[in-house]
């Protein structure tokens, strides 16, 4: 009896309290959820995991045709497909983290009502699953960058490529934080979940994913760059391709906004998880 460990489960007394040790103890469960996501995502599909590569290639091709060929939007001298793919990859990772985080409570209500585990296990596992998809896509993108670097002198990767892991982590945290806020709100107001997909699409168009920052009018540039994803996308593209410029000032603001959103998301998440099962 002396060697037994007794675990007490109670509601959190503070708004912000994350037990990282407890989250670490459930790391096996996180990996199980990642495995589950991989299995269910491509179950009963003809091409299976190939969709990881097909999706960004198809969407990038559509962007190239619509915005590059038909609309004739400048890509700052970069190859159009490479330009659009650079923004599309990171934006896809962000939107997936956001959408998965937004469904944390409503999508797992039955599971949460049956068994206890740290609720953050779900969004953390979603980030890891989405990162695996992003990493596979990144390998293909790097291959294209190497090819164009050899064949096109305008493509010039630079030292800022060392900051790419920071950009990726920031993107994941921003997507998760925003998703947690949306998930917490939609437990009570479910109709707001309908606006999430529309909101993400609208957010993309106020982010320089399909157009360079150089095409933004001066009077609008500050507004667009205040969007926390805008400097991340611009710096990410500049690191790989050498186009545009490294937006240090706006990126520092973006880091601050990301920290606030993640902190606020965790506060709201902790508050709602105490009694959300009664609301749902």
N, C-alpha and C positions, 0 to 999 in steps of 0.2 A: 504493500500500500504506500510505503514511503517513496517508492521509485515511480509512482504514477504521476503523470502531469495532468493537472486540471486546468481547462481553458474556460474562462468566463466570457460570455458574449452579452454585451449590453449596448444600449444606444450611446452615441457619442455625446459627451457633455459640452464639447466645444464645436464651433462652426468649422474650424480648420484643424483637422488632426488626421494625419496620414501615418499609419503604422507600416513603415517600409520593411521592418523585420517580418511582419506578418505577410506582407505581399511577397517577400522573398521565399517564405516557407511554402507558398502556394505556386512556386515557379513551375512545378510539374503540371499543375492545372492549366497554367498559361500556355505551355507547350501543347497540351492536349487540345485546347481551344484553337490554337493555330493549326494543328493537324486537322481538326474538325472543319475549319473554314476552308482549308485546301481541298478536302474530300468533297464537301457539299457544293463548293463553287463549280466544280467541273464534273460532278456526277451526272451520268446520262447525257454527256455531250459528245459530239462526233470528234471534235478536234482536241478536247481536253485542255491541258495546260498551255497548248499553243495559243490559246486566246490571250494569254498574258502578253504575247508579242503582237498578235494580230490587232488587238484593240488600239494601242497607241499608233501603230503603223497606218491603220485605216483612218483614224481621226486626224492624224498629221497629213495624210494624203488629201483629205477633205479640206483642211485648212489651206493647204498649198493651192488647191484648185480654186477655192472660193476667194480667199483673201490675197493670194499671190498672183494667180493668173487672171481671174475675172475682175477683182477689185483693184488689182495692181498696187497694193500697199507695199511700200518700201521695206526691205529687210536689212538696211544699212550695208548693202553690198554682199551680204552673206548668201550662200545657197539657200533657196527658199525652204526646202524640205528640212534641212539641218536647223535652220532658224526656228521653224515652227515646232519641231520635235523637242528642241531644248526647253521651250516653255511648257509644252504639253506634258512632258514627263513629270516635272516637278509639280505642276498644277494638278495632274491626275493623282499624285500621291497625296497632296493636300485635300482634295475633294473627297477621296476615298476615306481618309482618316476622319474628316468631318462627318460624312454621311454615316459611317459605321458608329462613331461616337454618339451621333444624334439618336441612334436606335438602341442605345444601351438599356434603357428602362423598359420601353414598350416592347422591344424585341425579345427581351429575356425575362419578362414579368413572371411567367409560370415557373421558370427555373429558380428565380430569386425567392419565390414563395415556398419552395420545397426544401431548399438546402442553403446553408450559410457558407459563404466564402467572401473574401474582400471584393466588393463590387467593382473596384478598379481593375480587377483581373480581366474583365471583358474588353474595355477600351485599350488596355495595354496589349492584349493578345491581338486585337484588330490592327494596332499600329505595327506589330511585328509581322503579321500576315501581309499587310500592305507593303511593308518594307521589302519582303522577299520578292514580291511582284516587281516593285520598283528596281531592285538590284538586278534582276534578270533583264529588264528593259534597259537599264543603264549600260550593261555590257554591250548590247547592240549599238546603243548611242555612241559609246566610246569608240567602237569599231568604225562608225561613220565619221567621227571626228578625226580619227587617225587617217582615214582615207582622204578626206577633204583637206587635211593639213598638208598632205603630200602633193595633192593635185591642184589645190587652190591657195595661192599665197595670202589671200585675205583672211583665211581662217588661222587664227594665231592663239592657241591656248597659252595661258600665262600663269604666273606664280599664284594668282588668286585661286587657282584650282585646289590649293591646299585647304581652302575654307569651305569647299563643297560639303564635307561632312557636317560642318556647323549649319550650313543652309538647310541640309536635309533634316537635322534634328530640330531646328527651329520650325520648319514646315510641319513636322509631325506634332510638335507641342501646340502650335497654333491651331492645327486641325482638330486635335483632341480637345483642347480647351474650349474652342467654339462649339464642338459637338456636345460636350458635357453640359454647356449652358442650354443648348437647344433641347437636349434630352430631358433636362430638369424641368424646363418650361412646358414641354409637350406632355408630361405626365398628367397635367391638369387641363391644358388646353390642346387637345389632340389635333384640332383643325390646323394648328400652326405647322404641323409636320408636313402638310401639303405644300407649304411655301418653301420648304427647305431646298428641294431640287431647283425650284425657280430662283431662289436666292443665290444658290451656288453658281448657277449659270450667269446670273446678272453680275455677280462678283468677278467672274472670269473676264467679263468684257470691260471692267474697270481696272483690270490688271494687265500689264503689257505682255500678254501671252501670244497674241496674234498680230501685234504691232510693236515697233520699237519705241522707246521713250523719246527718241529724237523727233517723232512725228506728233508728239503731244504739244499743243499750243502753250506758250509760256504762261498765259493766264490760268491754264488748267493743270499745269504740271505739278504744282504744289499739292493740289487736291488729290490727284491720282497717286502721287508718291506717298501721301499720308496713309494710303491703303497698306497695311502691314505686309501683304504678299508682294506688292509691286517692287520694292527694292530687292527683295529676295530673288525674285525671278530675274530682274535686270542684272544683278551681280552674278547669279548662277550662269546666265547666258554669257556675260562678259568673261567669266573665268574660263569657260570652255571654248568660246569662239573668238574672243578678243574684240567683239563689236560693242558699241556703246561705251559706257564708262562705269567705273566702280563707284556706286552711290554710298559713300561712307556715312554721311550725315543722316540721310533718310534711313539707312540700315540700322543705325544706332537707335533711332526713334522706333523703328520696327521691332527691335529686340525688346525695348521697354514695353511697347504695346503687347507683344507676345507674352511677356512675363505677367502683365496685369490680367490679360485674358485667361491665362492658365490658372493663376491664383484665384480669380473670381469664379472660374469654372469649377475648381475643386471645392471652394467654399459652398457654392450653390449645390453641387453634387452631394457633399457631405450632409447638407441640411435636408435635402429632399429624400435621400436614401433611407432616412429614419422611418418615414411613414408613407413612402410612395406606394407601397403595396395596397394600402387601404384606398388610395385615390384611384389606382388603376383597376 
